């Protein structure tokens, strides 16, 4: 029998319109989930859905499903396209319409509120003036709520808009009855204001203040909420704005200006002082200092010269640079950062999934409670006016909006702030993992140390090929290596062979944890970790290298040992602080490296790390992670190379250095873009603060409804105050999340952007 085909899913993002509360989120997810093989995660704060679906289900079918649920959907355009093709104008126009509706509603509603709440200002026929002013508010001002409520009714669903629409309609309808049939239209009628429903004393009270107050406060709340939610995404928009629009390309001695979309890998472009680097590249000519703070959070300018790598979006602070493009478009580091932040904001924490489940039945339950309240008051012989008022208050005060915003707003603010600090997380699961880790397995080279190694000494075998020839061959084969040791040997060989270009390497192969090999000028050249079978001259050099905490590598040519190259590295300044801060956070550091015992022990001793595992292969590192997990530890692994990928993937949380390989970054849950391990402690603190903020938001969202709905049911809340309280609940949740935008990891070491 043949093997069953493996199910393949593709991911599609949709921009969803018309969602106003967590009940809307639950409905969209449920409708999409009814399609075979489809799962969806919808984010209320961003208005986006991340849909995983089989290839045979087209995006058009997904859009049609969402529209059948009563909402709008479309494939989102890239940020830059939205800016230049007019979608940004469409969003601005929508915001202007909302603002205009709020302004007109305010101008009409305020006189009604003042006259209704201050009996001393009530003149003859004041109630009829209020009626004339309130009618446009109840119809036109609340029109978006009515439209969405009717749309939901057509699709057999109820949302927050249903509650608001019913509340406004009930208040205005009762007031119309009171004015025309209940005696409230008498010219000399005066109405006292009370915070709680009261008996009518033979004349029906009018509740025009509730009919205008509910749409006024809800419109104002949603307008402020939308502005605040835009604030939580400010970091992501600022990243998109770093991308250059035009670039000056130099060809054949001449310079021409082209759009960034025409720039290709290999083009040489000009970066003048004060300009942004258009894309990732390598400096071809010139030297300068570049400011990476807006891209990676690195606070100090970095000196660059010929051969130095530069990142798109960085600012040239000094001289003229000619840069050869090495990556463009979606392959650049800036695009990767933006993509990771966007994807992180699409996820949901475990607590939010509980909130969404509650929201799925929230509105129907509130409707049932409102009807029950009305029936109970009338059945108990209460005044009809008081019964209707209590019913309206129940409809208006309930707020599933806060439930839907509790996690996404905090997550948007936190991921944006993390990106500013040089910490990228893949989603809420990564934040939860960061919060709970108690052990971190640290790689040495390129993680705890700078990775900017240099050759300290070369010991060659007497009578062999000779020092210079061995260095030239070793440098040639290491050209294909991504490891800092290999880069150091290649750079040294180029300096030593300044008059000659290093020969090409063929049949290159990297053996993770052991070394590299390849064919150079017809010879098999191997650069490997030294073994016990060494010539005496090379064996004698090993103790010297160990004492100096250098890393020795053996060079073999056609199977014969020819030289021992000692490469030295330095501990990153931030590593000392990072290890100390991790201890204070209750996280145990463990050093695991493929390097020799001596340099590993030297670094561990300098940093005060007690547990050291040297000469570890990638499989050994993965096994170490498994052993720690079996001991009950929650393990994070931080590394930067191919040899760390297996351990990163197997850990409870994988953390990659942003300066590392794509393999390591792809296997990680968190990326430290700054290339500074000190950012790890910042990441742990940010995760703990973010999840604490989410918990506070959810406690407030649940607690608010548990307190206010019963108060409304027993008649202790005026509908107008209920509307104000409902709007305030959402604003408090968003405002609490916004505090993360200005969070500082350490008061003594503040970073600004």
Buried (B, 14 or more C-beta within 10 A) or exposed (E): EEEEEEEEBEEBBBBBEBBBBBBBBBBBBBBBEEBEBBEBBBBBBBBBBBBBBEEEBEBEEBBEBBBEBBBEBBEBBEBBEBBEEEBBEEEEEEBEEBEEBBEBBBEBBEBBBEBBBEEEEBEEBBBEEBBEBBBBBBBBBBBBBBEBBEBBEEEEBBBBBBBBBBBBBBBBBBBBBBBEEBEBBEEEBEBEBEEBBBEBEEBBBBBBBBBBBBBBBBBBBBBBBBEBBBBBBBBBEBBBEBBBEEBBBBEEEEEEEBEBEEBEBEBBBBBEEEBBBBBBBBBBBBBBBBBBBBBBBBBEBBEBEEEBBBBBBBBBBBEBBBBBBBBBEEEBBBBBBBEBBBBBBBBBBEBBEBBBEBBBEBBEEBBEBBEEBBEBBBEEEBBBBBBBBBBBBBBBBBBBBBBBBBBBBBBBBBBBBBBBBBBBBBBBBBBBBBBBBBBBBBBBBBBBBBBEBEBBBBBBBEEBBBBEBBBBBBBBBBBBBBBBBBBBBBBBBBEBBEEEEBBEBEEBEBEBBBBBBBBBEEBBBBBBBBEEEBBEBBBEBBEBBBEBBBBBBBBBBEEEBBBBBBBBBBBBEBBBBBBBBBBEBEBBBBBBBBBBEBBBBBBBEBBEBEBBBBEBBBEBBBBBBBEBBEEEBBBBBBBBBBBBBBBBBBBBBBBBBBBBBEBBBEBBBBBBBBBBBBBBBBBBBBBBBBBEBBBBBBEBBBEBBEEBBEBBBEBBBBBBBBBBBBBBBBBBBBBBBBEBBEBBBEEEEEBEE
